[in-house]
């Protein structure tokens, strides 16, 4: 199962993870890929039903202006965020 992007309230992170774990078990998912940094960090640092966990990373090409704007706004670039620029 792959979760390319997800927006949620920070206060709901633990509830979201619990729901995610329930679905993994119910659907007998053997692989979960998460690119959201908050979700990934939580899963890596806390107990989970996973037998094995590893960190993966993705790199994007972006102009210095866009990178600076994202950092200034404290935002993360997620899958699909730039799709309108290419359609």
C-alpha positions as CSV (number, residue, x, y, z in Angstrom):
1,X,0.0,0.0,0.0
2,X,1.4,3.4,-0.9
3,X,0.3,6.7,0.6
4,X,1.9,9.3,-1.6
5,X,0.5,12.3,0.2
6,X,-1.9,13.1,3.0
7,X,-2.9,16.3,4.7
8,X,-4.2,16.2,8.3
9,X,-4.3,18.1,11.5
10,X,-1.2,17.6,13.7
11,X,-3.4,16.8,16.7
12,X,-4.9,13.9,14.8
13,X,-1.6,12.1,14.0
14,X,-1.9,9.4,16.6
15,X,-5.5,8.7,15.6
16,X,-4.5,8.6,11.9
17,X,-1.7,6.1,12.6
18,X,-4.1,3.9,14.6
19,X,-6.6,3.8,11.8
20,X,-3.7,3.1,9.3
21,X,-2.5,0.2,11.4
22,X,-6.0,-1.3,11.7
23,X,-6.4,-1.2,7.9
24,X,-2.9,-2.7,7.3
25,X,-3.9,-5.7,9.5
26,X,-7.5,-6.0,8.2
27,X,-6.3,-5.9,4.5
28,X,-3.2,-8.0,5.2
29,X,-1.0,-5.4,3.7
30,X,2.7,-6.6,3.6
31,X,4.3,-3.3,2.4
32,X,3.5,0.3,3.3
33,X,5.2,3.2,1.7
34,X,4.6,6.6,3.3
35,X,6.2,9.9,2.1
36,X,4.6,12.3,4.5
37,X,7.5,13.2,6.9
38,X,5.3,13.4,10.0
39,X,3.7,10.0,9.5
40,X,6.9,8.4,8.5
41,X,8.8,9.8,11.6
42,X,6.0,8.6,13.9
43,X,6.0,5.1,12.4
44,X,9.8,4.8,12.6
45,X,10.0,6.0,16.2
46,X,7.0,4.2,17.8
47,X,5.8,0.6,18.1
48,X,3.9,-0.7,15.2
49,X,2.6,-4.0,13.8
50,X,5.4,-4.0,11.3
51,X,8.1,-6.6,11.4
52,X,10.6,-4.5,9.5
53,X,10.8,-0.7,9.0
54,X,13.3,1.3,7.0
55,X,13.5,4.9,6.0
56,X,13.4,5.9,2.3
57,X,13.8,9.3,0.7
58,X,12.8,11.0,-2.4
59,X,14.4,13.9,-4.1
60,X,12.8,16.6,-6.2
61,X,14.2,19.1,-8.7
62,X,13.1,22.6,-7.8
63,X,14.4,26.1,-8.3
64,X,16.1,27.8,-5.4
65,X,13.2,30.3,-5.3
66,X,10.6,27.5,-4.8
67,X,12.7,25.7,-2.2
68,X,13.1,29.0,-0.3
69,X,9.4,29.8,-0.5
70,X,8.5,26.3,0.8
71,X,10.9,26.6,3.7
72,X,9.7,30.1,4.6
73,X,6.1,28.8,4.6
74,X,7.1,25.7,6.5
75,X,5.5,23.5,3.8
76,X,6.4,20.1,2.4
77,X,6.2,19.2,-1.3
78,X,4.2,16.1,-1.8
79,X,3.2,14.0,-4.8
80,X,0.7,15.8,-7.0
81,X,1.5,19.3,-5.7
82,X,3.2,20.3,-9.0
83,X,0.9,18.4,-11.4
84,X,-0.8,21.6,-12.6
85,X,2.5,23.0,-13.8
86,X,2.9,20.1,-16.2
87,X,-0.6,19.7,-17.6
